[in-house]
Amino acid sequence: QSKEERALRTLEKGEALLEAVLNRDALDTLRKLQIADLPAGEIDRAHLALGRALLARRRRTEGHAVLGRIPATSPLAAEAAYRVARDRARRTRGVAPYVSMADAFPGTEWAERALRAAANHYLAAARDEKAVPYWRRLLEEYPDGLYTESASWWTGWSEWRAKRFARAAHVWERAARLRPPGSATPGLLYWAAWAHLALDRQDRARWLLDETVQRYKHSYH
């Protein structure tokens, strides 16, 4: 085996150990990696893996420094920034690191994850309304994203509690129509119907409730 092949095998082993949450073994393996022996296109990947392992073992200062070696132009820069932001958010018990990261890497999967993490931070503390701005951002910036159903539910619920029933109905029904059917769909249709009822739109409400029963008769709703 060439030096390059050995380095690639070590990197792949370290990544596999990370995915298996064997963080100590992953860090031991990745510390042995001769990054200079890797192809140029794999160096950022190695820094990401090593940075993740360091953070998992609470070697924060070193982990941040390693992840900071990944240039902003790299395809892996957004993930590296998210890993740093998550670590800082956990230590500060705040959402500012997530928000900064999402602002710096708009349109990426990792910025989307950061906004969801910011929202969940407040949900975990039963501060639903503080989470709403982040759910709204998810809907506006990632209308067909990873968390559309959750963002639609909580945004719609905020509108419902504020008695903005037309907005609530629109948000819930739009998500139910545009997203593939899933476990969230019956609840979105059901609550959209109740929002229409609150507006005395009885025909529309009845139609949605009938659809919920016909399509999802075995669901809770």
Summary of the structure (lengths in Angstrom):
residues: 221
radius of gyration: 22.4
end to end distance: 60.1
largest distance: 74.4
contacts: 712
relative contact order: 0.06
helix: 75%
strand: 0%
